[in-house]
Amino acid sequence: MKGLNFLTFFILLNFSDSIFGCSCNGTWTTKTAYENSKNVIYGKVLDTSFVSLAQTMDSEKLIDFLARNPFIDEGKYNILFDPLVIRTEILVIEFYKGLQTKDTIVVYTPRRGASCGYQWFSEGSMHIIFDSGPDFIYQFAGINSELKKPNTYWTNNCTYTCLVHEGMLKELDELSKSDE
């Protein structure tokens, strides 16, 4: 039965864009998105590529996970190693919320819009990124989010991540000042 769940997940991620759509709960504003995100980042896209879910994980923790789960079913294995994630390298212009660790960061999002993946990262484009954490996709895949690589970020369509516009930058300036 577990294998069937993972096979269903795999099929939904890869083939359901036109059948099912992403469904976000509630109406967000800049303020609610800010309050519900651990990190809020303004940055410029340097590069994007498709990677597997396994590539979003700390390799030592993943090896340990696989060693502790030697009979991992084929469905979960496929979810781990198929390129279902967009990896985006971002040049940080400003951290509005959270602790900036580097000048460039890596942001992951599901590859498909039906999985609520954010589809508008392109080289040179400027974005406000609201960090969602990997929990939603890791939980859906039945994987512990503690396997996540350190100092990486996740986003999706439901977090309010968007192309930058001046009105939002002003709002974020005000919200970040009220945090101080």
N, C-alpha and C positions, 0 to 999 in steps of 0.2 A: 504493500500500500504506500509506503514511504517513497518508493521508486516512482510510483504513479504521480505523486504530488510534485516531485522534482521534474518529471517529464512534462507535466502540465505547466509548471513554472517556466521551463525552457521554451515550450511552444508559445506561451503567452508573450514572453519577452521578444521572441524573434518574429512571430508571424501575426501579431494581433493589432498592429497599428490601425488598420482600417476597420477592424471588427469592434474593438474595445478602445476606449479613450481614457486618458488620465482623468481622474476625478478628485479634485481638491476640496476639502471641507472648509466652508466659511468664506467670507470675504476679507481679504487682507488689506491693510494699509501699510505705509512705510513704518509707522509706529508699531503696529502689531507684529510685523515681520522682524523688526529690530528687537523687540522684546522677546520673541520666540527663537531667536538665533543666538548661538554661542559666539559666533564670529560674524562680523559684517566687514566686507573688504571691497575696496574700489581698486580696480586694476585693468591692465591691458593684456590681451591674449598674445602670447608669444608663439604657442604651438599647440596643436591638438592631434590626438591619435586614438585609435581603438585598442583597448587592452582587455585582458581577462579579469574576472573578479579576483583571481589569485594574485595578479600583479598589483592589486590595490592593498595587499596584505603584507605584513612583516614576514619575510621569507623564513626566518627561524621559527616563528610561531606557527606558520603554515606547515612546515616540515613536522613539527611536534604534533600538530593537530592530525595530520595524515598518518603519522606513526601510531597515534592513539586510536585511530579509526581505520584500521587496515581493510575493513570490509565495506568501505564507502560504496554506496550504490552508484550505478552508471549515471543516473540522472543528476545527482549532486556533483559527481566528477565533471560532467559536461558543463554544468553551471559554473564551476570553478575555472575551467580552462578554455571556454569559448569567449571570443572578444565581444562581451556584452556591455562594456563600459567605455565612456569617452574620458580620456585623460587630457586635461588642459593645463598647460603651464602658464602662469599669470605673473606678470611683473606688478608688484604691489605699488600702488600710488598712495593709498592711505588705508590704514586699519581703523575703522570707525568703532569697532567693538572687538574685544579679544586681545590676545597677546601676539604681537608680530614677532615671528621667529626668524624670518629670512626676507630678503628683498624679492625673491621669486618663490612662489608656492605652487603646489599641484592641487587642482580641483577635479574631483571625479563626479560623474553623473551617469545615470543609465543611458544606454545608447538609443533606446526607443522612446518615442513620445508616449506610447501607450503605457510605459513603465514610469511615466512622469519625468523622463529625462529632459534636461534643458538642452535644446537643440540649436541655440543661437551663438555658440562660441565659434569665432572664426579669427584667423590670424589678423592682428592689428585692431580688433574691435575692443571697445571699452565697456566694462560691466560693473554693476554693483552685485556682489555675491553674498547671499545670505546662506550661511553654513547650516546644513540640515543634519550632519553626521551620517554615518553609513548605516545606522540602525535599520532604516526601513528596508533597504535592499538585502542587507545581511540577514535580517530576521526572515524576510520572505524566502530566502534561499536556505534557511535553517542553519545559519552559520553565526558564530559568536562574534560580535563587533569588536571584541578585544584583539582580534587578529589584524585590525587596521594598521597600516603603516603610520608611524608617528609623523606629526607635522604635515598631514594632508587633510584636505577638506572635501566635503560632499555637498552637492546642491541638487535641486530638482525644480520642476515647474511650480510646485506648490509653495516654495519658500519666498517667492517674490523677487528672485534673482532676475535681473533685466539689463538691457542696454542702458548705459548711463544717460541721464538727463539732468539739467541744472536744478530743477525743482527738487528732485530727490536728494541731490548733494547738499542743498541748503537744509532740508529736513534732517538729514543724517548729521550735519554739523551741529544742529540744535540738540538732537537726541544724545549725541556723544558728549556734548558739554554738560548736559543735565546728569550724566552718569558720574562726572568727576566729583 
